[in-house]
Amino acid sequence: MVPENIHDFFVASGGAAGALVGLLFVTISVASGRLAPGKAGAQLHRVRASAALGAFTNALTVSLFALIPGHKIGSVAVAVAVVGLTFVAASLLLLIRLRQMRWDTLRDALFLIGLAATFVIQLIEGVDVITHPGDSGAVNTIAVLVIVCFLIGIARAWELIGGPSIGFGQEVMALVRGHGGDADNSPDEEPL
């Protein structure tokens, strides 16, 4: 059972997840050219879009079922975790089949492994809630995993639209290679 003190969290996360799924559909329609078959990297963009949708759908499903009075959140957490793990396995097989070992592919694989870890923990906690219905700690962990799904989904959607990426490793490598100047500065401007 879902403890009463966490009910408002699931109300808020259900609303947020619904809004994010809607925005993801807008994003996919805007980025549809990048997802078209035959386009370079289309499969990777499809994996990103599917991962974002899977993460948001997981958060939405768990949150909405947690709001049904008397419903056991454990069975829902287990079911969507199994579906999510199936998606992750298929996506990792796709990345292996593509054999395009680039930084983007490695980053996609790492995101998928992070998503898989989230689903495995959710599966374990869901089983714990099923076997120990009064265990509020497991329900709290599932709530934290809903937040993790939001973060993964947002990161995947950001990459899907081609949002700018500034990473620590990327910036260090640019400095080492001597490309430390800011691309936005004109040659006459000095960096701050």
Z-matrix of the N, CA and C atoms (Angstrom, degrees):
N
C 1 1.453
C 2 1.531 1 109.59
N 3 1.318 2 114.80 1 151.35
C 4 1.460 3 120.76 2 178.80
C 5 1.522 4 108.69 3 -88.19
N 6 1.344 5 116.98 4 122.21
C 7 1.466 6 119.38 5 178.56
C 8 1.530 7 111.19 6 -61.32
N 9 1.314 8 116.42 7 146.49
C 10 1.468 9 121.80 8 -177.19
C 11 1.533 10 111.45 9 -61.60
N 12 1.335 11 117.15 10 -32.78
C 13 1.470 12 119.95 11 -176.48
C 14 1.530 13 113.27 12 -70.16
N 15 1.315 14 119.26 13 -9.89
C 16 1.462 15 121.68 14 179.56
C 17 1.532 16 111.50 15 -111.18
N 18 1.328 17 116.44 16 0.63
C 19 1.463 18 121.97 17 -179.09
C 20 1.531 19 111.82 18 -56.42
N 21 1.336 20 117.10 19 -46.96
C 22 1.467 21 120.64 20 -178.35
C 23 1.531 22 111.90 21 -62.61
N 24 1.328 23 116.52 22 -33.21
C 25 1.466 24 119.13 23 176.30
C 26 1.519 25 110.67 24 -59.77
N 27 1.325 26 116.80 25 -46.06
C 28 1.460 27 120.10 26 -178.39
C 29 1.529 28 111.58 27 -69.55
N 30 1.311 29 118.13 28 -30.51
C 31 1.472 30 120.71 29 174.11
C 32 1.528 31 109.18 30 -62.12
N 33 1.332 32 115.46 31 -49.45
C 34 1.466 33 120.01 32 -178.89
C 35 1.530 34 111.54 33 -66.15
N 36 1.326 35 117.68 34 -43.61
C 37 1.461 36 119.58 35 -177.65
C 38 1.527 37 111.58 36 -69.66
N 39 1.331 38 117.91 37 -32.09
C 40 1.462 39 120.32 38 175.56
C 41 1.521 40 110.93 39 -63.59
N 42 1.325 41 116.39 40 -44.24
C 43 1.467 42 120.56 41 177.60
C 44 1.518 43 112.08 42 -64.67
N 45 1.326 44 116.11 43 -43.65
C 46 1.470 45 120.08 44 179.63
C 47 1.523 46 110.82 45 -64.14
N 48 1.326 47 116.47 46 -42.76
C 49 1.462 48 119.81 47 -179.14
C 50 1.523 49 110.81 48 -64.12
N 51 1.327 50 117.13 49 -41.55
C 52 1.463 51 119.89 50 177.62
C 53 1.521 52 111.48 51 -60.75
N 54 1.330 53 116.60 52 -43.55
C 55 1.466 54 120.57 53 178.49
C 56 1.524 55 111.28 54 -64.34
N 57 1.330 56 116.63 55 -42.05
C 58 1.464 57 119.93 56 -179.42
C 59 1.523 58 111.88 57 -67.33
N 60 1.322 59 118.31 58 -36.26
C 61 1.469 60 120.48 59 175.73
C 62 1.526 61 109.16 60 -62.68
N 63 1.316 62 117.42 61 -43.63
C 64 1.465 63 120.73 62 177.60
C 65 1.514 64 112.13 63 -60.83
N 66 1.331 65 116.25 64 -45.24
C 67 1.469 66 119.75 65 178.27
C 68 1.529 67 111.70 66 -65.38
N 69 1.325 68 116.53 67 -33.35
C 70 1.465 69 119.60 68 177.36
C 71 1.522 70 110.56 69 -64.37
N 72 1.325 71 117.37 70 -39.41
C 73 1.461 72 119.70 71 176.87
C 74 1.527 73 110.83 72 -62.43
N 75 1.324 74 117.34 73 -38.78
C 76 1.469 75 120.80 74 175.86
C 77 1.528 76 109.45 75 -63.70
N 78 1.329 77 116.47 76 -44.84
C 79 1.460 78 121.32 77 179.44
C 80 1.524 79 110.88 78 -59.71
N 81 1.314 80 116.58 79 -44.08
C 82 1.464 81 120.13 80 -179.25
C 83 1.521 82 109.94 81 -64.51
N 84 1.318 83 117.48 82 -38.66
C 85 1.463 84 118.64 83 179.05
C 86 1.529 85 111.18 84 -68.43
N 87 1.331 86 117.72 85 -36.18
C 88 1.460 87 121.09 86 177.55
C 89 1.527 88 110.63 87 -68.94
N 90 1.328 89 116.49 88 -38.25
C 91 1.472 90 121.30 89 -178.25
C 92 1.518 91 112.23 90 -94.21
N 93 1.336 92 118.14 91 18.23
C 94 1.464 93 120.52 92 -174.84
C 95 1.523 94 112.49 93 -60.42
N 96 1.315 95 117.88 94 -29.34
C 97 1.463 96 120.42 95 177.52
C 98 1.520 97 112.20 96 -63.41
N 99 1.309 98 117.05 97 -33.32
C 100 1.470 99 121.16 98 179.13
C 101 1.525 100 111.52 99 -75.84
N 102 1.332 101 117.02 100 -19.19
C 103 1.461 102 121.41 101 -177.16
C 104 1.529 103 112.56 102 -96.93
N 105 1.324 104 116.91 103 -4.90
C 106 1.465 105 120.87 104 -175.94
C 107 1.529 106 111.07 105 -65.88
N 108 1.341 107 116.49 106 136.78
C 109 1.470 108 119.56 107 176.83
C 110 1.530 109 110.09 108 -57.17
N 111 1.290 110 115.35 109 142.28
C 112 1.460 111 120.63 110 -179.98
C 113 1.514 112 114.13 111 92.10
N 114 1.318 113 117.47 112 -17.04
C 115 1.462 114 120.59 113 177.41
C 116 1.521 115 108.90 114 -78.05
N 117 1.323 116 115.61 115 142.81
C 118 1.463 117 120.15 116 178.06
C 119 1.526 118 109.13 117 -61.59
N 120 1.299 119 115.99 118 129.15
C 121 1.453 120 121.46 119 177.67
C 122 1.515 121 114.57 120 78.56
N 123 1.334 122 118.03 121 7.36
C 124 1.462 123 120.68 122 -177.46
C 125 1.527 124 111.72 123 -59.98
N 126 1.323 125 117.52 124 -39.37
C 127 1.463 126 120.19 125 -179.15
C 128 1.526 127 110.83 126 -63.04
N 129 1.335 128 116.40 127 -41.02
C 130 1.472 129 119.15 128 178.81
C 131 1.527 130 111.06 129 -64.39
N 132 1.334 131 117.11 130 -40.22
C 133 1.461 132 120.00 131 177.84
C 134 1.524 133 110.90 132 -66.30
N 135 1.331 134 116.56 133 -34.98
C 136 1.461 135 119.41 134 176.98
C 137 1.528 136 111.03 135 -66.08
N 138 1.327 137 116.59 136 -39.02
C 139 1.471 138 120.19 137 177.17
C 140 1.524 139 109.42 138 -62.94
N 141 1.331 140 117.08 139 -42.66
C 142 1.464 141 120.74 140 178.85
C 143 1.526 142 111.09 141 -61.85
N 144 1.327 143 115.99 142 -46.05
C 145 1.463 144 120.20 143 -179.80
C 146 1.526 145 110.23 144 -63.27
N 147 1.319 146 116.84 145 -43.52
C 148 1.467 147 120.45 146 -179.63
C 149 1.521 148 111.42 147 -66.71
N 150 1.327 149 117.30 148 -37.62
C 151 1.465 150 120.50 149 178.61
C 152 1.524 151 110.70 150 -65.54
N 153 1.328 152 116.68 151 -42.50
C 154 1.465 153 119.54 152 177.41
C 155 1.519 154 110.28 153 -62.88
N 156 1.327 155 116.91 154 -45.48
C 157 1.463 156 120.21 155 179.47
C 158 1.531 157 110.96 156 -63.26
N 159 1.315 158 117.04 157 -41.46
C 160 1.464 159 120.67 158 178.53
C 161 1.515 160 112.39 159 -62.74
N 162 1.336 161 116.69 160 -42.61
C 163 1.465 162 120.62 161 179.75
C 164 1.530 163 110.74 162 -65.66
N 165 1.340 164 116.72 163 -45.15
C 166 1.463 165 119.87 164 -179.88
C 167 1.533 166 111.49 165 -68.07
N 168 1.329 167 116.56 166 -39.10
C 169 1.465 168 120.15 167 179.52
C 170 1.521 169 110.73 168 -65.37
N 171 1.321 170 116.55 169 -38.52
C 172 1.468 171 120.42 170 176.12
C 173 1.526 172 109.79 171 -60.08
N 174 1.326 173 116.62 172 -49.42
C 175 1.469 174 120.56 173 -179.98
C 176 1.529 175 111.06 174 -61.30
N 177 1.328 176 116.79 175 -41.91
C 178 1.464 177 121.03 176 -179.78
C 179 1.524 178 111.18 177 -65.08
N 180 1.328 179 116.97 178 -47.15
C 181 1.465 180 120.98 179 -177.55
C 182 1.526 181 111.83 180 -63.09
N 183 1.328 182 116.01 181 -48.91
C 184 1.470 183 119.34 182 -179.97
C 185 1.528 184 110.29 183 -61.40
N 186 1.327 185 116.67 184 -43.98
C 187 1.464 186 120.34 185 -177.82
C 188 1.523 187 112.06 186 -64.08
N 189 1.320 188 116.85 187 -44.72
C 190 1.464 189 119.07 188 -177.55
C 191 1.524 190 111.99 189 -68.93
N 192 1.328 191 117.28 190 -41.46
C 193 1.459 192 118.96 191 178.47
C 194 1.524 193 111.70 192 -68.49
N 195 1.330 194 117.41 193 -27.50
C 196 1.466 195 120.16 194 177.28
C 197 1.524 196 111.00 195 -67.46
N 198 1.323 197 117.10 196 -21.12
C 199 1.462 198 121.04 197 -178.11
C 200 1.525 199 113.37 198 -85.55
N 201 1.324 200 117.70 199 -13.52
C 202 1.457 201 120.27 200 179.85
C 203 1.530 202 108.42 201 -74.43
N 204 1.324 203 117.13 202 120.75
C 205 1.476 204 119.56 203 -178.05
C 206 1.535 205 111.48 204 -58.47
N 207 1.308 206 114.68 205 133.00
C 208 1.453 207 120.96 206 176.70
C 209 1.511 208 115.34 207 76.63
N 210 1.335 209 116.93 208 -4.13
C 211 1.463 210 118.43 209 -178.77
C 212 1.525 211 110.19 210 -79.66
N 213 1.275 212 115.50 211 144.22
C 214 1.462 213 121.10 212 179.26
C 215 1.528 214 109.47 213 -87.25
N 216 1.312 215 116.38 214 119.58
C 217 1.456 216 121.74 215 -178.66
C 218 1.533 217 111.67 216 -72.37
N 219 1.326 218 117.09 217 -22.80
C 220 1.461 219 120.77 218 -176.41
C 221 1.505 220 113.64 219 -60.34
N 222 1.334 221 117.72 220 -47.49
C 223 1.465 222 120.58 221 -177.73
C 224 1.522 223 111.63 222 -65.45
N 225 1.323 224 117.45 223 -36.11
C 226 1.465 225 120.98 224 177.74
C 227 1.527 226 110.16 225 -68.72
N 228 1.326 227 116.75 226 -43.32
C 229 1.465 228 120.49 227 178.69
C 230 1.527 229 110.80 228 -60.24
N 231 1.318 230 116.74 229 -41.20
C 232 1.469 231 120.75 230 178.12
C 233 1.522 232 110.44 231 -65.21
N 234 1.323 233 117.24 232 -47.08
C 235 1.468 234 120.98 233 -176.70
C 236 1.526 235 112.09 234 -61.35
N 237 1.343 236 117.59 235 -48.65
C 238 1.462 237 118.69 236 -178.31
C 239 1.528 238 111.35 237 -72.48
N 240 1.321 239 117.97 238 -26.62
C 241 1.466 240 120.16 239 175.02
C 242 1.528 241 110.34 240 -66.60
N 243 1.323 242 117.54 241 -41.56
C 244 1.465 243 120.81 242 178.81
C 245 1.529 244 110.38 243 -64.49
N 246 1.339 245 116.88 244 -43.46
C 247 1.465 246 120.47 245 177.00
C 248 1.532 247 109.96 246 -61.49
N 249 1.323 248 116.45 247 -43.64
C 250 1.466 249 120.57 248 178.95
C 251 1.514 250 112.68 249 -62.94
N 252 1.323 251 117.30 250 -41.69
C 253 1.466 252 120.35 251 178.14
C 254 1.526 253 111.56 252 -64.86
N 255 1.316 254 116.99 253 -35.31
C 256 1.463 255 120.73 254 176.29
C 257 1.528 256 110.24 255 -63.78
N 258 1.334 257 116.71 256 -43.90
C 259 1.463 258 120.83 257 176.90
C 260 1.523 259 110.92 258 -60.50
N 261 1.329 260 117.58 259 -46.27
C 262 1.465 261 121.33 260 -178.56
C 263 1.524 262 110.41 261 -61.51
N 264 1.322 263 117.27 262 -43.72
C 265 1.474 264 120.64 263 178.85
C 266 1.531 265 110.64 264 -60.58
N 267 1.330 266 117.05 265 -44.45
C 268 1.469 267 120.45 266 179.48
C 269 1.526 268 110.96 267 -64.12
N 270 1.329 269 116.79 268 -40.40
C 271 1.466 270 120.72 269 -179.71
C 272 1.525 271 111.49 270 -67.27
N 273 1.339 272 116.88 271 -41.25
C 274 1.472 273 119.10 272 177.45
C 275 1.526 274 110.69 273 -64.69
N 276 1.333 275 117.41 274 -38.28
C 277 1.468 276 119.88 275 175.65
C 278 1.527 277 111.01 276 -62.76
N 279 1.319 278 117.25 277 -38.41
C 280 1.457 279 120.92 278 176.67
C 281 1.521 280 110.83 279 -62.13
N 282 1.326 281 117.37 280 -45.49
C 283 1.463 282 120.33 281 179.59
C 284 1.529 283 110.89 282 -62.60
N 285 1.322 284 116.98 283 -39.06
C 286 1.466 285 120.70 284 177.77
C 287 1.524 286 109.72 285 -65.45
N 288 1.334 287 116.14 286 -42.61
C 289 1.461 288 120.43 287 -179.28
C 290 1.524 289 111.52 288 -64.69
N 291 1.323 290 118.32 289 -35.90
C 292 1.464 291 121.54 290 -179.78
C 293 1.525 292 111.98 291 -66.42
N 294 1.328 293 116.31 292 -31.05
C 295 1.467 294 122.92 293 178.79
C 296 1.529 295 112.53 294 51.01
N 297 1.292 296 115.59 295 39.02
C 298 1.457 297 120.78 296 176.31
C 299 1.519 298 108.01 297 -106.91
N 300 1.306 299 117.31 298 76.40
C 301 1.456 300 120.74 299 -175.31
C 302 1.527 301 110.11 300 -77.67
N 303 1.327 302 113.97 301 90.59
C 304 1.451 303 122.21 302 175.18
C 305 1.522 304 106.89 303 -123.62
N 306 1.310 305 116.25 304 175.18
C 307 1.458 306 119.97 305 179.47
C 308 1.531 307 110.56 306 -60.51
N 309 1.347 308 117.23 307 -41.07
C 310 1.460 309 119.90 308 179.80
C 311 1.522 310 111.29 309 -60.54
N 312 1.332 311 116.68 310 -41.59
C 313 1.461 312 120.46 311 -179.72
C 314 1.522 313 110.43 312 -65.98
N 315 1.329 314 116.76 313 -41.86
C 316 1.461 315 120.51 314 178.04
C 317 1.519 316 110.50 315 -63.29
N 318 1.322 317 117.05 316 -42.21
C 319 1.463 318 121.01 317 179.29
C 320 1.531 319 110.20 318 -63.95
N 321 1.340 320 116.66 319 -41.02
C 322 1.467 321 120.01 320 176.32
C 323 1.519 322 110.97 321 -61.82
N 324 1.334 323 116.56 322 -42.52
C 325 1.471 324 120.54 323 179.26
C 326 1.527 325 110.48 324 -63.27
N 327 1.334 326 117.20 325 -40.35
C 328 1.472 327 120.35 326 178.99
C 329 1.533 328 111.35 327 -65.67
N 330 1.329 329 117.26 328 -39.88
C 331 1.461 330 120.32 329 176.12
C 332 1.524 331 110.02 330 -62.21
N 333 1.330 332 116.25 331 -42.53
C 334 1.468 333 119.75 332 179.77
C 335 1.527 334 111.48 333 -64.97
N 336 1.324 335 116.58 334 -38.54
C 337 1.469 336 119.82 335 177.63
C 338 1.529 337 109.93 336 -65.77
N 339 1.332 338 117.03 337 -39.26
C 340 1.470 339 120.67 338 175.43
C 341 1.525 340 111.66 339 -62.98
N 342 1.333 341 116.30 340 -40.47
C 343 1.459 342 120.52 341 177.12
C 344 1.526 343 110.52 342 -65.82
N 345 1.341 344 115.79 343 -39.94
C 346 1.474 345 119.74 344 177.72
C 347 1.524 346 110.73 345 -62.88
N 348 1.331 347 116.94 346 -42.64
C 349 1.470 348 120.22 347 178.07
C 350 1.527 349 110.44 348 -60.82
N 351 1.325 350 116.83 349 -40.38
C 352 1.462 351 121.24 350 177.37
C 353 1.525 352 110.47 351 -60.43
N 354 1.333 353 116.27 352 -45.31
C 355 1.466 354 120.18 353 -179.48
C 356 1.525 355 112.06 354 -67.95
N 357 1.323 356 117.63 355 -36.18
C 358 1.475 357 120.17 356 178.60
C 359 1.529 358 109.66 357 -64.90
N 360 1.324 359 117.02 358 -45.31
C 361 1.470 360 119.98 359 178.44
C 362 1.521 361 110.10 360 -62.92
N 363 1.330 362 116.48 361 -40.59
C 364 1.466 363 120.24 362 178.41
C 365 1.523 364 110.65 363 -63.06
N 366 1.312 365 116.93 364 -40.38
C 367 1.467 366 121.44 365 177.74
C 368 1.529 367 110.48 366 -60.97
N 369 1.317 368 116.15 367 -47.10
C 370 1.470 369 121.10 368 179.82
C 371 1.523 370 110.85 369 -62.30
N 372 1.324 371 116.68 370 -45.59
C 373 1.475 372 120.12 371 -179.15
C 374 1.525 373 110.86 372 -68.39
N 375 1.329 374 117.10 373 -34.99
C 376 1.462 375 120.26 374 176.79
C 377 1.521 376 111.61 375 -63.22
N 378 1.335 377 116.06 376 -42.82
C 379 1.463 378 120.21 377 176.47
C 380 1.521 379 110.06 378 -63.50
N 381 1.334 380 116.99 379 -38.35
C 382 1.463 381 120.83 380 177.90
C 383 1.529 382 110.87 381 -62.31
N 384 1.333 383 116.93 382 -41.42
C 385 1.468 384 119.98 383 178.85
C 386 1.531 385 110.36 384 -66.87
N 387 1.334 386 117.25 385 -36.64
C 388 1.466 387 120.35 386 178.64
C 389 1.524 388 110.60 387 -65.16
N 390 1.325 389 116.43 388 -43.94
C 391 1.471 390 119.84 389 -176.94
C 392 1.528 391 112.72 390 -80.25
N 393 1.331 392 117.06 391 -25.77
C 394 1.473 393 122.07 392 178.91
C 395 1.534 394 107.97 393 -131.31
N 396 1.318 395 118.93 394 79.37
C 397 1.466 396 122.53 395 -173.43
C 398 1.536 397 115.14 396 -56.78
N 399 1.284 398 118.55 397 -24.70
C 400 1.458 399 121.11 398 -179.14
C 401 1.512 400 114.05 399 -89.45
N 402 1.327 401 118.52 400 4.60
C 403 1.470 402 122.54 401 -175.96
C 404 1.526 403 110.33 402 -78.23
N 405 1.321 404 116.06 403 94.54
C 406 1.462 405 119.42 404 -179.42
C 407 1.527 406 111.88 405 -71.94
N 408 1.318 407 118.08 406 -22.10
C 409 1.463 408 120.89 407 178.00
C 410 1.517 409 111.95 408 -63.36
N 411 1.328 410 116.53 409 -40.40
C 412 1.463 411 120.59 410 178.55
C 413 1.525 412 110.50 411 -67.24
N 414 1.324 413 117.08 412 -38.31
C 415 1.472 414 120.39 413 177.75
C 416 1.525 415 109.61 414 -65.72
N 417 1.330 416 117.62 415 -40.45
C 418 1.458 417 120.63 416 177.01
C 419 1.520 418 111.31 417 -62.52
N 420 1.338 419 117.11 418 -38.53
C 421 1.463 420 120.37 419 177.69
C 422 1.522 421 110.01 420 -65.20
N 423 1.316 422 117.41 421 -40.62
C 424 1.466 423 120.35 422 177.02
C 425 1.531 424 110.00 423 -62.01
N 426 1.326 425 117.66 424 -38.09
C 427 1.463 426 121.06 425 177.00
C 428 1.532 427 110.90 426 -63.18
N 429 1.310 428 117.01 427 -41.21
C 430 1.468 429 120.43 428 177.19
C 431 1.531 430 109.88 429 -63.69
N 432 1.322 431 117.04 430 -38.29
C 433 1.467 432 120.72 431 178.64
C 434 1.526 433 111.65 432 -66.23
N 435 1.324 434 117.19 433 -30.00
C 436 1.467 435 120.32 434 173.79
C 437 1.529 436 108.91 435 -61.92
N 438 1.314 437 117.05 436 -42.15
C 439 1.474 438 121.03 437 177.70
C 440 1.525 439 109.79 438 -64.05
N 441 1.319 440 117.93 439 -42.57
C 442 1.471 441 121.73 440 178.24
C 443 1.531 442 109.72 441 -60.05
N 444 1.327 443 116.83 442 -41.43
C 445 1.473 444 119.84 443 177.64
C 446 1.520 445 111.01 444 -61.93
N 447 1.329 446 117.38 445 -39.14
C 448 1.465 447 119.96 446 175.93
C 449 1.528 448 110.45 447 -59.43
N 450 1.317 449 116.57 448 -47.20
C 451 1.464 450 120.36 449 -177.58
C 452 1.527 451 111.67 450 -63.98
N 453 1.316 452 117.23 451 -42.62
C 454 1.467 453 120.71 452 178.25
C 455 1.528 454 109.89 453 -64.66
N 456 1.323 455 116.82 454 -44.87
C 457 1.459 456 120.15 455 179.85
C 458 1.515 457 112.69 456 -62.21
N 459 1.311 458 117.38 457 -41.35
C 460 1.468 459 121.06 458 178.79
C 461 1.520 460 110.41 459 -65.01
N 462 1.320 461 117.21 460 -43.07
C 463 1.470 462 120.35 461 179.24
C 464 1.523 463 111.14 462 -63.22
N 465 1.318 464 117.63 463 -41.87
C 466 1.467 465 121.39 464 178.91
C 467 1.521 466 110.72 465 -66.23
N 468 1.324 467 118.07 466 -41.26
C 469 1.463 468 121.25 467 178.99
C 470 1.529 469 110.65 468 -65.25
N 471 1.329 470 116.21 469 -37.78
C 472 1.466 471 120.74 470 178.69
C 473 1.527 472 109.92 471 -62.22
N 474 1.301 473 116.84 472 -44.12
C 475 1.463 474 120.03 473 177.64
C 476 1.516 475 111.24 474 -67.18
N 477 1.312 476 117.38 475 -34.90
C 478 1.458 477 121.81 476 -179.58
C 479 1.522 478 111.34 477 -60.82
N 480 1.338 479 116.78 478 -41.42
C 481 1.468 480 119.20 479 -179.41
C 482 1.527 481 112.06 480 -82.88
N 483 1.318 482 116.66 481 -2.65
C 484 1.465 483 119.56 482 179.00
C 485 1.507 484 112.81 483 80.31
N 486 1.324 485 116.03 484 29.91
C 487 1.459 486 120.25 485 178.56
C 488 1.523 487 110.80 486 -61.28
N 489 1.330 488 116.91 487 150.58
C 490 1.462 489 119.68 488 -178.56
C 491 1.525 490 112.04 489 -62.69
N 492 1.316 491 114.38 490 144.33
C 493 1.455 492 120.08 491 -179.04
C 494 1.523 493 108.69 492 -124.31
N 495 1.302 494 115.36 493 122.61
C 496 1.457 495 120.71 494 175.65
C 497 1.513 496 106.15 495 -121.90
N 498 1.312 497 115.53 496 108.40
C 499 1.452 498 120.40 497 -179.17
C 500 1.518 499 110.79 498 -113.05
N 501 1.306 500 115.89 499 151.79
C 502 1.456 501 121.15 500 -179.00
C 503 1.524 502 111.08 501 -60.38
N 504 1.336 503 116.79 502 -49.36
C 505 1.466 504 120.80 503 179.81
C 506 1.514 505 111.78 504 -60.98
N 507 1.319 506 116.49 505 -40.99
C 508 1.459 507 121.94 506 179.48
C 509 1.532 508 110.23 507 -62.14
N 510 1.304 509 117.87 508 -43.20
C 511 1.460 510 121.52 509 -178.70
C 512 1.533 511 111.66 510 -70.65
N 513 1.317 512 117.40 511 -37.58
C 514 1.470 513 120.40 512 176.66
C 515 1.526 514 109.91 513 -63.23
N 516 1.332 515 116.61 514 -45.09
C 517 1.464 516 120.42 515 179.54
C 518 1.529 517 110.95 516 -62.47
N 519 1.337 518 117.62 517 -38.03
C 520 1.461 519 121.06 518 177.74
C 521 1.524 520 110.67 519 -64.21
N 522 1.339 521 116.37 520 -40.03
C 523 1.465 522 119.55 521 177.61
C 524 1.519 523 111.23 522 -65.73
N 525 1.323 524 116.83 523 -42.13
C 526 1.464 525 121.72 524 179.93
C 527 1.523 526 110.79 525 -63.17
N 528 1.310 527 116.61 526 -39.22
C 529 1.468 528 121.07 527 -179.49
C 530 1.525 529 112.23 528 -78.87
N 531 1.333 530 117.69 529 -7.94
C 532 1.449 531 120.32 530 178.57
C 533 1.510 532 113.85 531 88.94
N 534 1.321 533 117.43 532 15.56
C 535 1.462 534 121.44 533 178.66
C 536 1.513 535 110.02 534 -106.79
N 537 1.310 536 117.08 535 44.87
C 538 1.458 537 120.32 536 -174.45
C 539 1.504 538 114.28 537 -82.01
N 540 1.349 539 119.00 538 -7.54
C 541 1.457 540 120.86 539 -179.66
C 542 1.508 541 111.64 540 -69.00
N 543 1.316 542 115.07 541 149.22
C 544 1.457 543 121.15 542 179.87
C 545 1.519 544 108.51 543 -78.39
N 546 1.304 545 117.73 544 127.40
C 547 1.461 546 122.68 545 -177.75
C 548 1.519 547 111.34 546 -65.63
N 549 1.316 548 118.58 547 -21.37
C 550 1.455 549 121.68 548 -178.27
C 551 1.528 550 111.82 549 -82.66
N 552 1.330 551 117.98 550 -17.03
C 553 1.461 552 121.12 551 -179.55
C 554 1.517 553 109.98 552 -81.38
N 555 1.327 554 116.95 553 136.50
C 556 1.468 555 119.28 554 173.50
C 557 1.518 556 107.61 555 -77.16
N 558 1.353 557 118.33 556 163.04
C 559 1.465 558 120.16 557 -177.56
C 560 1.523 559 113.70 558 -58.45
N 561 1.342 560 117.19 559 -25.22
C 562 1.461 561 119.67 560 -177.98
C 563 1.518 562 113.02 561 -82.72
N 564 1.327 563 116.21 562 -17.05
C 565 1.464 564 119.40 563 -178.97
C 566 1.508 565 110.91 564 -87.57
N 567 1.309 566 114.75 565 144.40
C 568 1.455 567 119.28 566 175.11
C 569 1.523 568 108.75 567 -100.37
N 570 1.349 569 117.18 568 141.19
C 571 1.461 570 118.08 569 177.30
C 572 1.512 571 110.43 570 -65.39
N 573 1.324 572 115.95 571 153.12
C 574 1.465 573 121.06 572 -179.13
C 575 1.473 574 111.43 573 -68.61
